[in-house]
């Protein structure tokens, strides 16, 4: 899914490489004037992510479950990712944010 805003650091990310929050991309609980309109108009801004180093040794979480590490975590744009998945996209434009 492409963003309309041009950015020198914009790149394409596979959604499978992203950790993101699973949420409704168009919350019906908001007033109409406060809802995101990008789904009708197209995605204006790229998502924002931070990059991680994946550990070479498997890490375990609660109850000994193996923790599945992802290359990137989404800082802004989880709802855009959910929309992209629901509409058949496997990649999305974004930028890496330096902390």
C-alpha positions in Angstrom: 0.0 0.0 0.0 1.5 3.3 -1.1 1.6 6.6 0.8 0.9 9.9 -0.9 3.4 11.9 1.1 6.9 11.9 -0.3 9.7 11.3 2.2 13.4 10.7 1.5 13.6 7.7 3.8 10.4 6.0 2.6 10.7 2.3 1.9 8.5 -0.8 1.4 8.1 -3.2 4.3 6.7 -6.7 4.2 3.8 -6.8 6.6 5.0 -10.2 7.8 8.2 -8.4 9.1 6.2 -6.0 11.2 4.9 -6.2 14.8 1.7 -4.2 15.1 -1.4 -3.8 17.2 -4.4 -5.7 15.9 -7.2 -3.0 15.8 -10.1 -1.8 13.8 -8.9 0.5 11.1 -12.0 2.7 11.1 -13.4 3.1 14.6 -17.2 3.5 14.4 -17.3 4.9 17.9 -15.7 8.2 16.8 -17.6 11.2 15.5 -17.7 11.2 11.7 -15.5 14.4 11.6 -12.8 12.7 13.8 -12.5 9.5 11.8 -9.5 8.8 9.5 -10.5 9.4 5.9 -7.4 7.8 4.4 -9.4 4.6 3.5 -11.5 6.7 1.1 -8.7 9.0 0.0 -5.7 6.7 0.1 -3.0 6.5 2.7 -1.5 10.0 3.1 1.5 9.3 5.4 3.8 6.3 5.5 3.7 4.1 8.7 6.6 4.7 11.2 8.6 1.8 12.5 11.7 1.1 14.6 14.2 -1.6 13.7 15.3 -4.4 16.0 18.1 -6.8 16.0 16.8 -10.3 16.1 18.6 -12.5 18.6 20.5 -15.5 17.2 19.4 -17.7 20.0 15.7 -18.4 20.6 14.1 -16.5 23.5 11.3 -17.8 25.6 8.4 -15.9 27.1 5.7 -16.8 29.6 5.2 -20.6 30.2 8.4 -21.3 28.2 6.7 -20.3 24.9 9.2 -19.3 22.2 9.0 -15.6 21.5 8.5 -14.8 17.8 10.7 -11.8 17.1 10.0 -9.4 14.2 12.4 -7.2 12.4 10.3 -4.0 13.0 7.8 -2.6 15.5 5.2 -0.2 14.4 5.1 3.1 16.2 2.4 4.8 14.1 0.2 3.1 11.6 -1.2 -0.1 13.0 -4.7 0.6 11.8 -3.3 1.2 8.3 -1.5 -2.2 8.4 -4.8 -3.9 9.5 -6.6 -2.2 6.6 -3.9 -3.3 4.2 -4.2 -6.9 5.3 -7.9 -6.9 5.1 -7.7 -5.6 1.5 -5.1 -8.1 0.2 -1.9 -6.2 0.5 1.3 -7.9 1.7 3.5 -4.8 1.9 3.2 -1.2 3.0 5.3 2.0 2.7 6.9 3.3 5.8 9.9 5.0 7.4 12.4 3.9 10.1 12.3 6.3 13.0 15.6 6.7 14.8 15.3 6.8 18.6 
